[in-house]
Amino acid sequence: MSRETHLDDRTGSGATRTGAGSSGETDQGRRGLARLYMAAFAILAIAVVWMTNSYLSERLVESTRNRAQIRLALYTGHVLSELQRTSVVPLLLARDPALASALSSGQFELTSQKLIAAQQEIGAAWILLLESSGRAVAATDRTRIGSNHGNEPYFVSALRASDTVFTVAERQSGGYDFTYARAVVSDGRILGVIVVGVDLTKFERVWAGISDAVAVVNSENRVLLSTEPRWRGLPLDQALAVRPPMTAIERAVQVTADWAKTPPDAYVRGEAVMRNEARIPFRGWRLVSFTTYDSVRERVNAVLALEVMGFAVLMALGFYLSTLRTRRQFIDARRESAELRRLNARLQQVIAEREKVRKDLEVAEQTLAQSSKLAALGEMSAAISHELNQPLAAMKTYLAGARLLLQRQRTEEALASFQRIDDLIERMGAITRQLKSYARKGGEAFEPVDMRECISSALSMMEPTLRNRSVRINRVIARDPVMVMADRVRLEQVIINLLRNAVDATRDVPDPEIEIILTAGETVTLAVRDNGPGIAELDRLFEPFYTTKKPGEGVGLGLAISSGIVRDLGGRLTARNAPDGGAVFEVQLPILKDKTQAAE
């Protein structure tokens, strides 16, 4: 009997071990299958992200290239129109009997005045009348009268040709002079040469505010005009090679940023760009533009971020489901003991804290009201002083200018300065009224406002400061109205604070530059970017009374007040450091699409 019982025990033990082994093998098989599913899911996610990136990049790059080519066609027409319009001027002046008579008689008292009138009517850059020896006898710029141009290319070419000649001469200070010249002939004898300058540099200023980089090259591929001053006079390939040296970190970031997009056509200032060309039907000239991939990458990255987030959520859900049973067992095992210990400790702590709080509550309630009043009074006083400094500084500048204009008997311009002072006084009154009603947080002053007009008004307010500092302003603003529902005075106050911070940030920069970008999509985004040293402590930037300026230069309330205003308008104000240096402040506000409904 005992032997049979022993055998039965061994048999049961063996059966138990066999069941445990089968369960372990089943668990291992499930874990292996789960790993296989996870690996397949990861491969699928990578493939979808890669194909989405390739498809969207190709489509958006093509769209951006088409827009750039349309701009090139417009720019080409402007340049050609300016050249054709100015080319007729020498022919008309060379046939003018008054000029021929002045060259024959040597009487040039009224000749310069005639050239000045012609310049104002036609819009040429400058006009010179030269004798047959090359001496300037009349000019729109009277300081050039008497100068000798006998060795200049336009004078020599005009004497040799029987038609109007076009010349390009390089200036010693950099850049090129573009001129049309024609000989003045009377009775088969050359009396002199009329020279007309073509102002093509004005297009550089226009292009700099619209496109990323634009250059006009001649038939020898040499840059004649460019929004990049250091390119002028260089072959285009050599100009593109001129860029500041990159650090090892910048090179690594560039390689990482370029791996997932179409190989760029060129690099401008170390940034990948696409290249587009258009032919100017004039002496083999070409117009070349370089457009960055920033807008393309932002839109592609937004879609990729949503896809990656979706896959991450699905993968996290898979991990959660696979580990749910293990976590539940672990939590159930420890929850009860830990909960009891925690509740006991908290109970003792709460009893002690309630007794202390009850005693301190009465004293705190008595002092809280008085402290709040003093804090609000101090913040309001500092805010009023901070916001009125800029209009007062502008009024001081305009008063000084008006005094000087009155001394020079220029009353109309002085009256314009007084009108600006009156506008500033009205603005100061609006600021004080706005600060007085700030505590109510009301929306009664809200109205449809065009962001472009707010930017123009803010730049007008900042004009004296910008002029004294010689700050370069680059504006990229939509052509159509960009409407938001806001308090105009408070919105202009935000823009002025951002511009003033940008000016202060570029104080020690050799070439200060501020970029203003206004875009409209699902929301209205206003970006103000400077090329200063950036922001060291972004986390504390919008705290009241926090400032990086020297004592006496700021109290640290501008950004705090601006953040509160933007928040009241239903938007948000953010700040970040740009990858290539400087700080970027962005204001995002809800766009107002239906003006009529908003007005009602």
MIKEVO-942444 format. One record per residue (C-alpha): x, y, z; residue in three letters. Coordinates in steps of 0.5 Angstrom, whole numbers, padded with zeros to 4 digits, always signed. Layout:
BEGIN
XYZALA...
//
This chain:
BEGIN
+0000+0000+0000MET+0006+0005+0002SER+0009+0003-0005ARG+0003+0005-0009GLU+0002+0011-0006THR+0009+0013-0007HIS+0008+0012-0014LEU+0002+0016-0015ASP+0006+0022-0011ASP+0011+0021-0017ARG+0006+0021-0022THR+0002+0027-0020GLY+0009+0031-0019SER+0011+0029-0026GLY+0004+0031-0029ALA+0005+0038-0025THR+0012+0039-0028ARG+0009+0037-0035THR+0004+0042-0035GLY+0008+0048-0032ALA+0013+0046-0038GLY+0007+0047-0043SER+0005+0053-0040SER+0012+0056-0040GLY+0013+0054-0048GLU+0006+0057-0049THR+0008+0064-0046ASP+0015+0064-0050GLN+0011+0063-0056GLY+0007+0069-0055ARG+0012+0073-0053ARG+0016+0071-0059GLY+0010+0072-0063LEU+0009+0079-0060ALA+0016+0081-0062ARG+0015+0079-0069LEU+0008+0083-0069TYR+0012+0089-0066MET+0018+0089-0071ALA+0013+0088-0077ALA+0009+0094-0074PHE+0016+0098-0074ALA+0018+0097-0081ILE+0011+0099-0083LEU+0011+0105-0080ALA+0018+0107-0083ILE+0016+0105-0090ALA+0010+0110-0089VAL+0014+0115-0086VAL+0019+0115-0092TRP+0014+0115-0097MET+0010+0120-0094THR+0016+0125-0094ASN+0018+0123-0101SER+0011+0124-0104TYR+0010+0131-0100LEU+0017+0134-0101SER+0016+0133-0109GLU+0010+0136-0109ARG+0011+0142-0105LEU+0018+0143-0108VAL+0015+0143-0115GLU+0009+0148-0112SER+0015+0153-0109THR+0019+0152-0115ARG+0013+0154-0119ASN+0011+0160-0115ARG+0019+0162-0115ALA+0019+0162-0123GLN+0012+0166-0123ILE+0016+0172-0119ARG+0022+0171-0124LEU+0018+0173-0130ALA+0015+0179-0126LEU+0022+0181-0124TYR+0025+0180-0131THR+0019+0184-0134GLY+0021+0190-0129HIS+0028+0190-0131VAL+0027+0190-0138LEU+0022+0195-0138SER+0027+0200-0134GLU+0032+0199-0139LEU+0028+0200-0145GLN+0025+0206-0142ARG+0031+0209-0141THR+0034+0207-0147SER+0030+0212-0151VAL+0032+0218-0147VAL+0039+0219-0150PRO+0036+0219-0157LEU+0031+0225-0155LEU+0036+0229-0152LEU+0041+0228-0157ALA+0036+0231-0162ARG+0034+0237-0158ASP+0036+0243-0161PRO+0037+0247-0155ALA+0043+0242-0152LEU+0046+0242-0159ALA+0046+0250-0159SER+0049+0250-0152ALA+0055+0246-0154LEU+0056+0250-0161SER+0056+0257-0157SER+0059+0254-0150GLY+0053+0258-0146GLN+0051+0253-0141PHE+0047+0257-0136GLU+0041+0254-0137LEU+0043+0247-0139THR+0043+0244-0132SER+0036+0246-0131GLN+0034+0243-0137LYS+0037+0236-0135LEU+0034+0236-0128ILE+0027+0237-0131ALA+0028+0232-0136ALA+0031+0227-0130GLN+0025+0229-0126GLN+0020+0227-0132GLU+0023+0221-0134ILE+0026+0218-0128GLY+0033+0217-0130ALA+0038+0216-0124ALA+0043+0222-0127TRP+0044+0225-0134ILE+0051+0228-0136LEU+0052+0233-0142LEU+0060+0232-0144LEU+0064+0236-0149GLU+0068+0233-0155SER+0074+0233-0150SER+0070+0229-0145GLY+0069+0235-0140ARG+0062+0235-0136ALA+0059+0242-0138VAL+0052+0240-0135ALA+0049+0235-0130ALA+0043+0234-0126THR+0048+0233-0120ASP+0052+0240-0121ARG+0058+0238-0117THR+0060+0233-0123ARG+0060+0239-0127ILE+0067+0240-0130GLY+0069+0233-0128SER+0073+0230-0134ASN+0070+0223-0137HIS+0075+0223-0143GLY+0077+0216-0141ASN+0071+0213-0139GLU+0068+0207-0143PRO+0061+0210-0145TYR+0065+0217-0147PHE+0069+0213-0152VAL+0064+0208-0154SER+0059+0214-0156ALA+0064+0217-0160LEU+0066+0211-0164ARG+0058+0209-0165ALA+0053+0212-0169SER+0047+0210-0165ASP+0046+0209-0157THR+0051+0205-0153VAL+0050+0201-0147PHE+0056+0200-0142THR+0057+0197-0135VAL+0062+0200-0131ALA+0065+0197-0124GLU+0065+0202-0119ARG+0071+0203-0114GLN+0066+0202-0108SER+0063+0196-0111GLY+0057+0195-0115GLY+0056+0197-0122TYR+0054+0203-0126ASP+0049+0202-0132PHE+0049+0208-0137THR+0046+0209-0144TYR+0051+0214-0148ALA+0050+0218-0155ARG+0054+0223-0159ALA+0051+0230-0160VAL+0052+0231-0168VAL+0050+0237-0172SER+0052+0238-0179ASP+0056+0232-0179GLY+0060+0234-0173ARG+0060+0231-0166ILE+0059+0237-0161LEU+0059+0232-0155GLY+0056+0226-0151VAL+0050+0226-0147ILE+0050+0220-0142VAL+0044+0218-0138VAL+0045+0213-0132GLY+0040+0207-0131VAL+0038+0206-0123ASP+0038+0198-0123LEU+0040+0198-0116THR+0033+0200-0113LYS+0031+0193-0115PHE+0035+0190-0110GLU+0032+0193-0105ARG+0025+0191-0107VAL+0027+0184-0108TRP+0031+0184-0101ALA+0024+0184-0098GLY+0020+0179-0102ILE+0025+0174-0104SER+0030+0170-0101ASP+0036+0171-0105ALA+0036+0174-0113VAL+0042+0176-0117ALA+0042+0178-0124VAL+0048+0176-0128VAL+0051+0177-0135ASN+0053+0173-0141SER+0060+0172-0138GLU+0056+0169-0131ASN+0058+0175-0127ARG+0054+0178-0122VAL+0051+0185-0124LEU+0046+0186-0119LEU+0044+0182-0112SER+0041+0182-0106THR+0047+0179-0103GLU+0052+0185-0103PRO+0058+0181-0103ARG+0056+0177-0109TRP+0057+0183-0114ARG+0063+0183-0119GLY+0064+0175-0118LEU+0062+0169-0122PRO+0056+0166-0120LEU+0059+0160-0118ASP+0065+0163-0114GLN+0059+0168-0111ALA+0055+0162-0108LEU+0062+0159-0105ALA+0063+0165-0101VAL+0060+0163-0094ARG+0062+0164-0087PRO+0065+0157-0085PRO+0061+0152-0081MET+0063+0149-0074THR+0063+0141-0074ALA+0056+0142-0070ILE+0053+0146-0076GLU+0055+0141-0081ARG+0052+0135-0077ALA+0046+0139-0077VAL+0046+0140-0084GLN+0047+0133-0086VAL+0042+0131-0081THR+0037+0136-0084ALA+0038+0134-0091ASP+0038+0127-0091TRP+0030+0126-0092ALA+0029+0131-0098LYS+0031+0132-0105THR+0038+0134-0106PRO+0039+0142-0106PRO+0041+0146-0112ASP+0046+0150-0108ALA+0047+0153-0101TYR+0046+0160-0099VAL+0049+0162-0093ARG+0050+0155-0091GLY+0043+0154-0092GLU+0040+0149-0098ALA+0036+0153-0103VAL+0033+0151-0110MET+0035+0155-0116ARG+0031+0158-0121ASN+0033+0162-0127GLU+0030+0166-0132ALA+0033+0170-0139ARG+0032+0177-0140ILE+0032+0179-0147PRO+0038+0184-0146PHE+0045+0182-0148ARG+0045+0175-0145GLY+0043+0177-0138TRP+0040+0172-0134ARG+0036+0173-0127LEU+0037+0167-0122VAL+0033+0166-0115SER+0035+0162-0109PHE+0029+0160-0105THR+0030+0156-0098THR+0026+0150-0097TYR+0024+0152-0090ASP+0016+0153-0092SER+0017+0146-0095VAL+0020+0142-0089ARG+0015+0146-0084GLU+0009+0143-0088ARG+0012+0136-0089VAL+0015+0136-0082ASN+0008+0137-0079ALA+0005+0131-0083VAL+0010+0127-0081LEU+0010+0129-0074ALA+0002+0127-0074LEU+0004+0120-0077GLU+0010+0119-0072VAL+0005+0121-0067MET+0000+0116-0069GLY+0004+0110-0070PHE+0007+0112-0063ALA+0000+0112-0060VAL-0001+0105-0063LEU+0005+0102-0061MET+0005+0105-0054ALA-0002+0102-0054LEU+0000+0095-0056GLY+0006+0095-0051PHE+0000+0097-0046TYR-0004+0091-0048LEU+0002+0086-0048SER+0004+0088-0041THR-0003+0089-0038LEU-0004+0083-0034ARG+0003+0083-0031THR+0002+0090-0029ARG-0004+0088-0026ARG-0002+0083-0022GLN+0004+0087-0019PHE+0000+0093-0018ILE-0005+0088-0014ASP+0000+0085-0010ALA+0003+0092-0007ARG-0002+0096-0008ARG-0006+0095-0001GLU+0000+0095+0003SER+0003+0101+0000ALA-0004+0105+0000GLU-0005+0103+0008LEU+0002+0106+0010ARG+0001+0112+0005ARG-0006+0113+0008LEU-0003+0113+0015ASN+0002+0118+0014ALA-0002+0122+0010ARG-0007+0122+0016LEU-0002+0124+0021GLN+0001+0130+0017GLN-0006+0132+0015VAL-0008+0133+0022ILE-0002+0137+0024ALA-0002+0141+0018GLU-0010+0143+0019ARG-0008+0145+0026GLU-0003+0150+0024LYS-0007+0152+0018VAL-0013+0154+0022ARG-0008+0158+0027LYS-0005+0162+0021ASP-0011+0163+0017LEU-0014+0168+0020GLU-0007+0172+0020VAL-0006+0171+0012ALA-0013+0173+0011GLU-0012+0180+0014GLN-0006+0181+0010THR-0008+0178+0004LEU-0012+0184+0001ALA-0007+0189+0003GLN-0001+0186+0000SER-0005+0185-0007SER-0007+0192-0007LYS+0000+0194-0006LEU+0003+0189-0011ALA-0003+0191-0016ALA-0001+0199-0015LEU+0006+0197-0016GLY+0005+0193-0023GLU+0001+0199-0025MET+0005+0204-0024SER+0011+0201-0027ALA+0007+0199-0033ALA+0005+0206-0034ILE+0012+0208-0034SER+0014+0203-0038HIS+0009+0204-0044GLU+0009+0211-0044LEU+0017+0212-0045ASN+0017+0210-0052GLN+0012+0215-0054PRO+0015+0221-0050LEU+0022+0219-0053ALA+0019+0220-0060ALA+0015+0226-0058MET+0022+0229-0056LYS+0025+0227-0063THR+0019+0230-0067TYR+0020+0237-0063LEU+0027+0237-0064ALA+0026+0236-0071GLY+0020+0241-0071ALA+0024+0246-0068ARG+0030+0246-0073LEU+0025+0246-0079LEU+0022+0252-0076LEU+0029+0255-0076GLN+0029+0254-0083ARG+0023+0256-0085GLN+0020+0250-0087ARG+0013+0250-0084THR+0009+0245-0087GLU+0014+0240-0085GLU+0014+0242-0078ALA+0007+0242-0078LEU+0007+0235-0080ALA+0012+0234-0074SER+0007+0237-0070PHE+0001+0233-0073GLN+0005+0226-0071ARG+0006+0229-0064ILE-0001+0230-0063ASP-0002+0223-0065ASP+0003+0221-0060LEU-0001+0224-0055ILE-0007+0221-0057GLU-0004+0214-0057ARG-0001+0216-0049MET-0009+0217-0047GLY-0011+0211-0050ALA-0005+0207-0047ILE-0007+0210-0040THR-0015+0209-0041ARG-0013+0202-0043GLN-0009+0201-0037LEU-0014+0204-0033LYS-0019+0198-0036SER-0014+0193-0036TYR-0017+0190-0029ALA-0024+0189-0032ARG-0021+0184-0038LYS-0027+0187-0042GLY-0028+0186-0049GLY-0032+0192-0051GLU-0026+0195-0055ALA-0025+0189-0059PHE-0026+0191-0067GLU-0024+0188-0073PRO-0017+0190-0074VAL-0012+0189-0080ASP-0005+0186-0078MET-0002+0190-0083ARG-0004+0197-0081GLU-0002+0195-0074CYS+0005+0193-0076ILE+0006+0200-0080SER+0003+0204-0074SER+0008+0200-0070ALA+0014+0202-0075LEU+0012+0209-0075SER+0012+0209-0068MET+0019+0206-0068MET+0022+0210-0073GLU+0026+0215-0069PRO+0029+0209-0066THR+0030+0205-0072LEU+0033+0211-0076ARG+0038+0213-0070ASN+0041+0205-0070ARG+0041+0204-0077SER+0037+0198-0076VAL+0035+0194-0083ARG+0028+0192-0083ILE+0026+0186-0087ASN+0018+0185-0088ARG+0015+0179-0091VAL+0007+0181-0091ILE+0001+0178-0094ALA-0002+0182-0100ARG-0009+0181-0098ASP-0012+0184-0091PRO-0010+0180-0085VAL-0016+0181-0080MET-0017+0179-0073VAL-0021+0181-0067MET-0017+0185-0062ALA-0016+0192-0059ASP-0012+0196-0064ARG-0008+0200-0059VAL-0006+0194-0054ARG-0004+0190-0061LEU+0000+0195-0063GLU+0003+0196-0056GLN+0005+0188-0057VAL+0008+0189-0063ILE+0012+0196-0061ILE+0015+0192-0055ASN+0017+0186-0059LEU+0021+0191-0064LEU+0024+0195-0058ARG+0026+0188-0055ASN+0029+0186-0062ALA+0033+0193-0063VAL+0036+0193-0056ASP+0038+0185-0057ALA+0042+0188-0064THR+0045+0194-0060ARG+0052+0190-0060ASP+0051+0187-0067VAL+0055+0190-0073PRO+0050+0189-0078ASP+0043+0190-0074PRO+0038+0186-0078GLU+0030+0185-0076ILE+0026+0181-0080GLU+0018+0181-0079ILE+0014+0176-0082ILE+0006+0176-0082LEU+0003+0169-0085THR-0005+0167-0085ALA-0007+0160-0085GLY-0011+0157-0080GLU-0009+0162-0075THR-0005+0169-0076VAL+0002+0168-0074THR+0007+0174-0073LEU+0014+0173-0072ALA+0019+0178-0070VAL+0026+0175-0071ARG+0033+0179-0070ASP+0040+0177-0071ASN+0042+0178-0064GLY+0046+0174-0059PRO+0039+0170-0057GLY+0036+0169-0050ILE+0039+0165-0045ALA+0034+0163-0040GLU+0027+0162-0044LEU+0023+0159-0038ASP+0023+0166-0034ARG+0023+0170-0040LEU+0015+0172-0039PHE+0016+0173-0032GLU+0014+0180-0029PRO+0020+0184-0027PHE+0025+0179-0030TYR+0030+0183-0035THR+0037+0182-0038THR+0038+0189-0039LYS+0043+0194-0035LYS+0040+0197-0029PRO+0036+0204-0032GLY+0035+0201-0039GLU+0028+0196-0037GLY+0024+0194-0031VAL+0022+0187-0034GLY+0015+0188-0036LEU+0014+0189-0043GLY+0014+0182-0045LEU+0010+0180-0039ALA+0004+0185-0041ILE+0005+0183-0048SER+0004+0176-0046SER-0002+0178-0042GLY-0005+0182-0048ILE-0004+0176-0053VAL-0007+0171-0048ARG-0013+0176-0047ASP-0014+0176-0055LEU-0015+0169-0055GLY-0008+0167-0058GLY-0001+0166-0055ARG+0006+0169-0055LEU+0012+0164-0055THR+0020+0165-0056ALA+0025+0161-0058ARG+0032+0162-0061ASN+0034+0161-0068ALA+0038+0156-0070PRO+0043+0161-0074ASP+0043+0166-0068GLY+0038+0171-0065GLY+0031+0170-0062ALA+0025+0169-0065VAL+0018+0172-0062PHE+0012+0169-0065GLU+0005+0172-0064VAL-0001+0167-0066GLN-0008+0170-0066LEU-0015+0167-0069PRO-0016+0169-0076ILE-0022+0173-0077LEU-0025+0170-0084LYS-0032+0173-0084ASP-0031+0181-0083LYS-0039+0182-0084THR-0041+0177-0078GLN-0035+0180-0074ALA-0038+0187-0075ALA-0045+0185-0073GLU
//
